[in-house]
């Protein structure tokens, strides 16, 4: 999985840092791109705003938080999955919400997996390391042009 860029979208800098550190700790050597908002992700994927004319990585996987100010993760997911440019990109929701209605909505919109962030630090770290081991085995499609 070393040619896949992981885009980590979370408005909490501490969560971004913790996820990144533990993905690296479990052996992932992938490029990890931390973003802090849904709008920033959409700009990155659709090469707009400060990402205008920037080439996209060939293989992308998105770890997306739902509860963010501005454009929510659910709105971002809907935009990504209804656009021909981005519908192939795997999106793993990684959020604190375990609301069954929200989980159903995310899967209905096309998320590939839904993981609930544990509140307790040790469990959070453990979940990230399990995710890293899973990602190391995962194959994803190339970007479409």
C-alpha positions as CSV (number, residue, x, y, z in Angstrom):
1,X,0.0,0.0,0.0
2,X,3.0,2.3,-0.2
3,X,1.9,4.1,-3.3
4,X,-1.4,5.3,-1.7
5,X,-1.8,8.7,-0.3
6,X,-3.9,8.8,2.9
7,X,-5.9,12.1,3.3
8,X,-6.7,12.6,7.0
9,X,-9.6,15.1,7.5
10,X,-10.2,16.2,11.1
11,X,-10.7,19.6,12.6
12,X,-9.0,18.5,15.8
13,X,-5.2,19.0,15.3
14,X,-4.6,16.6,18.2
15,X,-6.6,13.8,16.5
16,X,-4.8,14.4,13.3
17,X,-1.4,14.2,15.0
18,X,-2.4,11.1,17.0
19,X,-3.7,9.2,14.0
20,X,-0.7,10.1,11.9
21,X,1.8,9.1,14.5
22,X,0.1,5.8,15.1
23,X,-0.3,4.9,11.5
24,X,3.4,5.5,11.0
25,X,4.2,3.6,14.3
26,X,2.4,0.5,12.9
27,X,4.6,0.5,9.8
28,X,2.7,2.4,7.2
29,X,5.1,4.3,5.0
30,X,2.4,6.1,3.0
31,X,2.2,9.8,2.4
32,X,-0.3,11.1,5.0
33,X,-1.9,14.5,4.1
34,X,-3.6,16.1,7.1
35,X,-6.4,18.5,6.3
36,X,-8.6,20.3,8.8
37,X,-11.9,20.9,7.1
38,X,-14.4,19.5,4.6
39,X,-13.9,22.5,2.4
40,X,-10.2,22.0,2.4
41,X,-10.7,18.3,1.3
42,X,-13.0,19.3,-1.5
43,X,-10.6,22.0,-2.7
44,X,-7.8,19.4,-2.6
45,X,-9.7,16.7,-4.5
46,X,-11.2,19.1,-7.1
47,X,-7.9,21.2,-7.4
48,X,-9.5,24.4,-6.4
49,X,-8.5,27.3,-4.1
50,X,-5.0,27.0,-2.8
51,X,-4.7,23.6,-4.5
52,X,-5.5,24.9,-8.0
53,X,-3.4,23.2,-10.7
54,X,-1.9,20.9,-8.1
55,X,-1.8,17.3,-9.4
56,X,-3.7,14.7,-7.4
57,X,-1.9,11.6,-6.2
58,X,-2.7,8.5,-8.3
59,X,-4.2,6.5,-5.4
60,X,-6.1,8.2,-2.6
61,X,-7.8,6.9,0.5
62,X,-9.7,9.3,2.7
63,X,-10.1,9.1,6.5
64,X,-13.0,11.5,7.2
65,X,-14.4,12.9,10.4
66,X,-18.1,13.8,10.3
67,X,-18.4,16.5,13.0
68,X,-16.6,19.5,11.6
69,X,-17.6,23.1,11.4
70,X,-18.7,24.4,8.0
71,X,-19.2,21.6,5.6
72,X,-19.8,18.4,7.5
73,X,-18.3,15.1,6.7
74,X,-21.6,13.8,5.5
75,X,-22.0,16.7,3.0
76,X,-18.4,16.0,1.9
77,X,-19.1,12.3,1.5
78,X,-22.2,13.0,-0.6
79,X,-20.3,15.4,-2.8
80,X,-17.4,13.0,-3.3
81,X,-19.6,10.0,-4.1
82,X,-21.9,11.9,-6.6
83,X,-19.0,13.3,-8.7
84,X,-17.4,11.2,-11.5
85,X,-13.9,12.6,-10.6
86,X,-14.1,11.4,-7.0
87,X,-16.7,8.6,-6.7
88,X,-14.0,5.9,-6.9
89,X,-12.0,7.2,-3.9
90,X,-12.4,5.0,-0.8
91,X,-13.8,6.9,2.2
92,X,-13.5,5.6,5.7
93,X,-15.6,7.6,8.2
94,X,-13.6,8.0,11.4
95,X,-15.7,9.8,14.0
96,X,-17.0,9.9,17.6
97,X,-20.6,9.4,16.6
98,X,-22.1,6.0,16.9
99,X,-25.7,7.1,16.0
100,X,-27.3,4.3,13.9
101,X,-29.1,6.8,11.7
102,X,-25.8,8.6,10.9
103,X,-24.1,5.2,10.2
104,X,-26.9,4.2,7.8
105,X,-26.7,7.6,6.1
106,X,-23.0,7.3,5.5
107,X,-23.3,3.8,4.0
108,X,-26.2,4.8,1.9
109,X,-24.1,7.7,0.5
110,X,-21.2,5.3,-0.3
111,X,-18.7,5.3,2.6
112,X,-16.5,2.2,2.5
113,X,-16.2,1.7,6.2
114,X,-17.4,3.5,9.4
115,X,-15.2,3.5,12.5
116,X,-16.1,5.0,15.8
117,X,-13.3,6.9,17.6
118,X,-12.9,5.6,21.1
119,X,-12.9,8.3,23.8
120,X,-10.2,6.6,26.0
121,X,-6.7,7.4,24.7
122,X,-5.3,3.8,24.9
123,X,-8.4,2.4,23.0
124,X,-8.0,5.2,20.4
125,X,-4.4,4.3,19.8
126,X,-5.3,0.6,19.5
127,X,-8.0,1.3,17.0
128,X,-5.6,3.4,14.8
129,X,-3.0,0.6,14.9
130,X,-5.7,-1.9,13.8
131,X,-6.7,0.4,11.0
132,X,-3.1,0.7,9.9
133,X,-2.7,-3.0,9.8
134,X,-5.9,-3.3,7.7
135,X,-4.8,-0.5,5.4
136,X,-1.5,-2.3,4.8
137,X,-3.5,-5.1,3.2
138,X,-5.9,-3.0,1.2
139,X,-5.9,-2.5,-2.6
140,X,-7.6,0.6,-4.0
141,X,-8.3,1.9,-7.5
142,X,-6.2,4.4,-9.5
143,X,-7.6,7.9,-10.0
144,X,-9.7,8.2,-13.1
145,X,-8.9,10.9,-15.5
